[in-house]
Every structure is written in C-alpha cells, then in structure tokens.
C-alpha cells in the first residue's frame, strides 16, 4: 500500500480545552474543542476495555463503540473545516489508502485513551480496515531507512520469567509464537532465536554476535510511579531467579545500537503506557526516539487466542515485505475475524518511519522463498549454483541434439495463464453474476447456503485468482477461496454455508481477484454488495451441537470466552454481583441420549458449582426466551429475566419450579408479555445448571 497521510495532532490548552490540528494531502485545518470525556469516564472506559474487572461482552462491545464515536467526533467534527479535510482526504486517497497518524504526546489526560477504537459511523472502526490504518506517530528529524535483507527475517525472542514476579505462561507464549510462525519458518522466510538468559548483558552479547531484524520480548512491563519511567522486568545477572527492573531508556540504548534492527514487539502487559510527565519516558517512546522505526506494544492484557491470531498474520505480512501499518491492520482483522472480540485494538503501533516500509529485498528481482515453486526454502549456496549451472549446460547440449533429430512440433496448446497483452479487447473480464441464498430469509443461527456465479466476459482465460466474502462491514474476509481458471465466456459457481446470530439486514460484499493477480479489461466490477435479511418473525433456536463458526461440536469441548460472541451471546457462571465465579470454565458435553449440553466444567471450584448460569444477550434485546435444562437431581429451578445486561432488578422471576432428576424441563415466561430481555439467569437448587436448548424470540415490533 502507498498510503497518503492524514496527520492528526492533539494538544491540551491552558483553558481545559484541546486543539486538534489536521495536516492532509488537501490542506490543513484546526479546531479548539472540549474534552470528549470526563476523568471518571476515561477511567471507566480504560477499566472496561482493559477487562479489569471483567464485564459482559455486551458492555465491552458497547463501550468500544461509544468510545470510538466520541473520539471520531472529537478529532473530525470539531469544525466544518476539519470535517471537510477528512472527507476530501479519503476521496483523494481512494484505493491507495489513508493512514491516520496520531500524535497525542501533548494531549494531557487524553493521552492514555485507546485511540485505536476511533470509529467513523460511515466506515466503522478505521483501524480494522487496511485502507485506513491508525498509528501513533512521533515526528523526529532522523529516520532509519528500510533494511535491505536476505531471507530469512531473523527474530530474537527474549523470555523473562523471574520467580519473584507473578508467574507468566512464558512457555505457552513461546509455543504459540512458534505455532503462529511455523509455516514461515518451514518456508525459510523467518527464523526465531530464543534468548533464555533475560539479562541486559546477555542481550548485549547476543546482539553483538549476530544480526537481527526484529526483537520480540515476552515478560512483564509497566510504568514505575516512583521513577516516573516505563520499565521492563529482566532477570538479575547475579541470580536469574530474581528480577531486575530495566528502564525503557536503558533498553532503548541497547537496542538502538543494533543497526539492522527495525522493529521491537513487546508482548507484555502495560507496555504501551504513556506517563503524564514525560512522554518519552514510556517504553515505546524510548525505543522510537533511539532510532527504532517501529514498536508494537500492548495497551491492555491480551488473551492467548488473540495473541496467536495476531502473531500469525502480523509476521506473515511482514515476511511478505508489506509496510508495518498494513501488517498491523491485517493482524487486527485476524483477531476480529477469528477471536471476534474487542482485543483487535490492544496492539498499538508506534511509528517514526514515514512510509511504513521496514524491510526491502537486497535485489529487486529476488524471488521470495515463500513464492518458490518447490517446498524447500531458497538458500544461497555457491556450490549449489555451480552444480545447477553444470546440469543446465548438459541439458542444453542434449536439447540441441534432440531438436536436430526431431521434426518440427505442432503448435503449442494455449496455457491457462492470464494473457500478458495490454489490449483491453483481448483481456479477461471477471464479473460477479447472480448472488442468492437458500433459504431466502433464514432465522438467526440457521445455516444458509450462499451461491455466487462468477463469469469471464472477456476474450482470454482468467488464470487463477482469489476471492473473499465480507459477511458485514466488521466481519471482513469471513470466507475466502480460490478459482483455478474461468475460460472466456464461461461461468463458475461457488457456494458455501454461513449463519448469523441476530435478526436484521447484513450488508455483505463479494470480492474477486483480491490480490490483483490478473490483468483485466475492467476491474470495477470485481466487487459487488449483497444484502442478506434474516426473518424477524422466526425464533433464534440455539443448538449446542453446533458452534457459531459452523463446526460441529466434538464433546467434551471447553468453551472459550468468545465462542458464542458471533451469535451475540455470552455465557458465564455466576453474575456481576458475585464475580468470583465469572471465570469458571464451561464445557459442552454429551448425554447418554446423544444431546449436547452446556454446563460448568468438572473442575469448577465447589463454591461456584451451584451458582446461576448467566446468559448475556450482547446485541439485544429479545422479547421472550425459552430454556430447556436437564437436572442432575430432583429439586427446584428458577428463571430470572433482566432488561439490563449487567445490573438492575429482574423484570421477571418465576416461582420455584419442581424438577426431576434426568427429565428435561422447559423454563420461560408463559404470560405472553413481550419484554426487553438482555440477561437471563437460570438456577437449579444445589446443583450445576445443565442447559440443553435456548430459544430466543424477537421483540414484537409496533405496527
């Protein structure tokens, strides 16, 4: 991507207001505006988005959208001039993309906000699009140029785990990092080297002994209130079981000496924290000011699934020599698409490179290992090249002798490679034809089949190309695939299953030749929107034998915290009034009758076993609910319905209902009242809840 830049500078003013300055390809504008948030609101947003303490997915999602809208209005809608500059910059950038470069060094209390959630209501979250990456930018005089490298990219991974600090799953993080980059390592595009001795002197010696392009740190980091500096937790040289706190400035001095280094990744909590008194005292800023072109840090704790999704796509994009901000955008999308929660905004990119290009190949014509036609990585070996040359010479002699003895061959059969001509009249022309689904108006949670016809209206074979389908403006690249070839005048049909977890209309988008692999006479017809409408009169029947990603459950299955988030459902043990059980595990297990049920895991602590099972309806509300449970023992069951996803009194409480061991019972409000339900609590006296079925009914719309 060759982005245009929209530079946004935020500075606090003595009168409590803020000055927002925009510098863009179409001109400059500024506005003096009030703060978008009070100090208590800032603390509330940071608490919710940082998951401390944990809240429901509904509240997380609502907080992210609310914060994103406020930040966008603050930065863009401060005046007519700033709004006009933003809109005109998007139009000028077009398909090249517009990079949002934020400088919040002088933004006072607003500096600590999660700016990556900026949300344009017309485009959704800017940082989730590869066309509008969001980076933190520090303007400095000197800029270290892109490193010219031979493959593989060399990554030095330091793992720090002193015993006198809270234990981290560093071995798990090392394993997940290797799993995420396994394909790149196999193809010779990347090498990970582990530095177990996490001392400053060990780092100094390793950097002196080899050339590295990326430094990846796994361990603790924070902001020290006493010294007013960002710190990382290394190990003591005298006793590696003891911690040694290293300032960000000290780390910057050491890494800044490594002239080949272009990127630092800090996979540690609070590594993006910026102190109020000295913006360059933060770890990330200390590294950037020492000449490191880019630093990726985590502004909140990140879960294992999100970290692995991020690392896999991030390092893959870097190995393909994409700009660092493009790589970040791709990694964010991977978290949004796979983990499907708000953690995509946790990584923060601090950048001083003007173009975002960190690495370039040593020669313009060099073939990447990943693009080679053989499975082994490409290695430069003089003896190997000499051998290949000798073999080629022998083959040439044999070929000449053979040609002299053979009659002239018939004309070659045309291949399926795309044409090289630039004449539009002889190029392929891919078009997206009919798009239809069956059933035409599915219910939430119901699998439907989307069928799409692709046609080549040109006069040449298309050759191979990729396609992708965006299920919504936020669920990008939900499905993707590849077509080998479409002959001229021919069509090919592709189809795939999908399901949504809510009622309403979904604006989908079909994309073909997404990697621009073929030349066409007309490329403007390579994208086509398609609206899918779910029937608002049909119930949402949740069957626990199927996950929202359309895979069948193979019990026993430990439920992840976000597995049902695509269907706007969050399950937890206990409630926010008794939060000690919120992290209790939930399992999908199979009964003797073959039913799949949702229940607390067998390893749940005793105090949480008989707590209520809470269902939060994230996107809500629903008008009614029917719940089927199978009790382990005879007793009573109670159902409570709430209009608030987190707090408040119940709007319906059932009388205790007698239940018999092993016999399913249906719970629900049977009075026919249409309610605004956002939370459901199910209790079965003295035993864990075994939920077999959940049916949600839509709110009855007023005629």
Buried (B, 14 or more C-beta within 10 A) or exposed (E): BEBBBBBBBBBBEEEEBBBBBBBBBBEEBBBEBEBBBEEEBBEBBBEBBBBEEBBBBBBBBBBBBBBBBBBBBBBBBBBEBBBBBBEBBBEBBEEEBBBBBBBBBBBBBBBBBBBBBBBBEEBBBBBBBBBBBBBBBBEEEEEBEBBEBEBBBBBBBBBBBBEEBEEBEBEEBBEBBBEBBEBBBBBBBBBBEBBBBBBBEBBEEBBEEEEBBBBBBBBBBBBBEEEEBBBBBBBBEEEBEEBBBBBBBBBBBBBBEBEBBBBBBBBBBBBBBBBEEBBBBBBBBBBBBBBBBBBBBBBBBBBEBBBBBBBBBBBBBBBBBBBBBBBBBBBBBBBBBBBBBBBBBBBBBBBBBEBBBBBBBEEEEBEBBBEEEEEEBBEEEEEEEEEEEEEEEEEEEEEEEEEEEEEEEEEEEEEEEBBEEEEEEEBBBBBBEEBEBEEEBBBBBBEBEBBBBBBBBBBBBBBBBBBBBBBBBBBBBBBEEEBEBBBBEEBBEBEBEBBBBBBEEBEBBBBBBBEEEBBBBBBEBBBBEBEBEBBBEBBBBBBBBBBBEEEEBEBEBEBBBBBBBBBBBBBBBBBBEEEEBBEBBBBBBBBEEEBBBBBBBEEBEEEBBBBBBBBBBBBBBBBBBBBBBBBBEEBBBBBBBBBBBBEEEBBBBBEEBEBEEEEBBEBBBEEEEBBBBBBBBBBBBEBBBBBBBBBBBBBEEEE
